[in-house]
Amino acid sequence: MKTLFIYNPNAGKMQIKNYLYDILNIFAKAEYDLTVVPTRKSGEATIYIKKNCHKYDLIICSGGDGTLNEVTSGLMYSKNEKLPLLGYIPAGSTNDFASSLKIPKNMIEAAEFVVKGKANSFDIGKFNRRHFIYIAAFGAFTRVSYATPQDIKNILGHLAYLIEGIKSISDIKSHHLKIHSKEYSGEGDFIYGMVTNTYSVGGVYQLDRKKVKLDDGLFEVLLVKMPKDLLELNEINRYFLGLTKKSDVVLSFTTNEIHFEADGDLAWTLDGEYGGNPNKVTIKNINKAIEIINKK
């Protein structure tokens, strides 16, 4: 089997260097026809995969959620009708999507999981012309700097303020948005929003595995309105902590396509990495777009 192993040597405090020999030995024992490519800079994996994915039957990537996003984006940008299978060895800080797929956190176990596992089809998100594998989010809780991507692994920087609470409403910045989908249309001031295809966000917020399906052609959408007072702010915190399932301040629904229009630039994260600041965004679900090894 022609196999590409592409990895980010800087992911997860460069921990892969301690396991690389053992990982490659597992692939050698499986008699993979192996090509090994380390990435050196952001975006390199996408370019390489786009140009070369047709050469391989299996692509195995190792890194954080950002690395997985780059590899997935390369697959989606390629014009191949038949895409190779995708295996994932998580090496980042939180690895939300790996958690959703129940991929082992131990890198050696994850490599063995890839060799022995079976693939299922999963949805992919299209964000204007870009792609994401499990989350697109905007938020106004922190002034996140994306100058050091290794420190920004997921949207936990936004959610942490929700979980811990904000003492003053004056600390919160809202965005005036027009939002449209078949399921919901409205206009107002929002402080947070996410469009997801996952069971876990930031290792903190958990979605209902009985209701969420990663291959059903639908996203889970969550939108947080600007709280009018401390009572509503507390209501938001209670919602994210799982202490209440209903809130007039938090909207949740599923959809296969949604449109956002902001009064000004709106910063987004895609799989925990900087997604730009477009004022108009269309997000579409590409049903069962890729096959990922996720079970034995």
Solvent accessible surface area in square Angstrom, and as a share of the most:
residue,aa,sasa,rsa
1,M,115,0.51
2,K,107,0.45
3,T,0,0.00
4,L,1,0.00
5,F,0,0.00
6,I,1,0.00
7,Y,22,0.08
8,N,25,0.13
9,P,45,0.28
10,N,71,0.36
11,A,1,0.00
12,G,10,0.10
13,K,193,0.82
14,M,94,0.42
15,Q,60,0.27
16,I,2,0.01
17,K,139,0.59
18,N,104,0.54
19,Y,72,0.27
20,L,41,0.21
21,Y,169,0.64
22,D,64,0.33
23,I,0,0.00
24,L,49,0.24
25,N,54,0.28
26,I,26,0.13
27,F,0,0.00
28,A,64,0.50
29,K,154,0.65
30,A,35,0.27
31,E,146,0.66
32,Y,35,0.13
33,D,80,0.42
34,L,53,0.27
35,T,54,0.31
36,V,60,0.34
37,V,29,0.16
38,P,60,0.38
39,T,11,0.06
40,R,197,0.72
41,K,146,0.62
42,S,100,0.65
43,G,26,0.25
44,E,29,0.13
45,A,1,0.00
46,T,23,0.14
47,I,100,0.51
48,Y,56,0.21
49,I,0,0.00
50,K,107,0.45
51,K,136,0.58
52,N,20,0.10
53,C,1,0.00
54,H,115,0.51
55,K,105,0.44
56,Y,25,0.09
57,D,77,0.40
58,L,2,0.01
59,I,0,0.00
60,I,0,0.00
61,C,0,0.00
62,S,0,0.00
63,G,0,0.00
64,G,5,0.04
65,D,5,0.02
66,G,12,0.11
67,T,10,0.06
68,L,1,0.00
69,N,15,0.08
70,E,34,0.15
71,V,0,0.00
72,T,1,0.01
73,S,9,0.06
74,G,0,0.00
75,L,2,0.01
76,M,40,0.18
77,Y,79,0.30
78,S,17,0.11
79,K,197,0.83
80,N,50,0.26
81,E,181,0.81
82,K,152,0.64
83,L,33,0.16
84,P,11,0.07
85,L,53,0.26
86,L,0,0.00
87,G,0,0.00
88,Y,1,0.00
89,I,0,0.00
90,P,3,0.02
91,A,1,0.01
92,G,9,0.09
93,S,78,0.50
94,T,41,0.24
95,N,20,0.10
96,D,3,0.01
97,F,1,0.00
98,A,2,0.02
99,S,40,0.26
100,S,4,0.03
101,L,7,0.03
102,K,147,0.62
103,I,7,0.04
104,P,32,0.20
105,K,166,0.70
106,N,71,0.36
107,M,5,0.02
108,I,40,0.20
109,E,92,0.41
110,A,0,0.00
111,A,0,0.00
112,E,66,0.30
113,F,15,0.06
114,V,3,0.02
115,V,48,0.27
116,K,132,0.56
117,G,18,0.17
118,K,127,0.54
119,A,29,0.22
120,N,55,0.28
121,S,33,0.21
122,F,13,0.05
123,D,0,0.00
124,I,1,0.00
125,G,1,0.01
126,K,76,0.32
127,F,4,0.02
128,N,57,0.29
129,R,209,0.76
130,R,101,0.37
131,H,14,0.06
132,F,1,0.00
133,I,1,0.01
134,Y,1,0.01
135,I,1,0.01
136,A,0,0.00
137,A,0,0.00
138,F,1,0.00
139,G,13,0.13
140,A,13,0.10
141,F,16,0.07
142,T,34,0.20
143,R,247,0.90
144,V,37,0.21
145,S,68,0.44
146,Y,52,0.20
147,A,87,0.68
148,T,73,0.42
149,P,62,0.39
150,Q,76,0.34
151,D,107,0.56
152,I,35,0.18
153,K,29,0.12
154,N,11,0.06
155,I,2,0.01
156,L,62,0.31
157,G,36,0.35
158,H,12,0.05
159,L,0,0.00
160,A,28,0.22
161,Y,101,0.38
162,L,1,0.01
163,I,42,0.21
164,E,143,0.64
165,G,26,0.25
166,I,18,0.09
167,K,193,0.82
168,S,41,0.27
169,I,37,0.19
170,S,102,0.66
171,D,95,0.49
172,I,13,0.07
173,K,130,0.55
174,S,39,0.25
175,H,31,0.14
176,H,66,0.30
177,L,0,0.00
178,K,104,0.44
179,I,4,0.02
180,H,102,0.46
181,S,5,0.03
182,K,164,0.69
183,E,86,0.39
184,Y,53,0.20
185,S,70,0.45
186,G,25,0.24
187,E,103,0.46
188,G,19,0.18
189,D,66,0.34
190,F,3,0.01
191,I,0,0.00
192,Y,0,0.00
193,G,1,0.01
194,M,3,0.01
195,V,1,0.00
196,T,2,0.01
197,N,1,0.01
198,T,0,0.00
199,Y,30,0.11
200,S,8,0.05
201,V,1,0.00
202,G,2,0.02
203,G,51,0.49
204,V,60,0.35
205,Y,26,0.10
206,Q,112,0.50
207,L,29,0.15
208,D,66,0.34
209,R,106,0.39
210,K,180,0.76
211,K,161,0.68
212,V,5,0.03
213,K,100,0.42
214,L,10,0.05
215,D,60,0.31
216,D,59,0.31
217,G,11,0.10
218,L,63,0.31
219,F,1,0.00
220,E,24,0.11
221,V,2,0.01
222,L,8,0.04
223,L,0,0.00
224,V,0,0.00
225,K,74,0.31
226,M,55,0.24
227,P,3,0.02
228,K,172,0.73
229,D,63,0.33
230,L,106,0.53
231,L,144,0.72
232,E,41,0.18
233,L,7,0.03
234,N,79,0.40
235,E,49,0.22
236,I,0,0.00
237,N,19,0.10
238,R,98,0.36
239,Y,27,0.10
240,F,8,0.04
241,L,90,0.45
242,G,58,0.56
243,L,107,0.53
244,T,36,0.21
245,K,184,0.78
246,K,177,0.75
247,S,21,0.14
248,D,123,0.64
249,V,5,0.03
250,V,8,0.04
251,L,38,0.19
252,S,71,0.46
253,F,39,0.16
254,T,56,0.33
255,T,0,0.00
256,N,61,0.31
257,E,57,0.26
258,I,0,0.00
259,H,63,0.28
260,F,7,0.03
261,E,71,0.32
262,A,7,0.06
263,D,114,0.59
264,G,40,0.38
265,D,99,0.51
266,L,3,0.02
267,A,49,0.38
268,W,1,0.00
269,T,3,0.02
270,L,2,0.01
271,D,0,0.00
272,G,0,0.00
273,E,46,0.21
274,Y,93,0.35
275,G,3,0.03
276,G,18,0.17
277,N,66,0.34
278,P,37,0.23
279,N,64,0.33
280,K,123,0.52
281,V,4,0.02
282,T,38,0.22
283,I,0,0.00
284,K,91,0.39
285,N,22,0.11
286,I,54,0.27
287,N,76,0.39
288,K,112,0.48
289,A,24,0.19
290,I,5,0.03
291,E,60,0.27
292,I,1,0.01
293,I,9,0.05
294,N,26,0.13
295,K,100,0.42
296,K,149,0.63
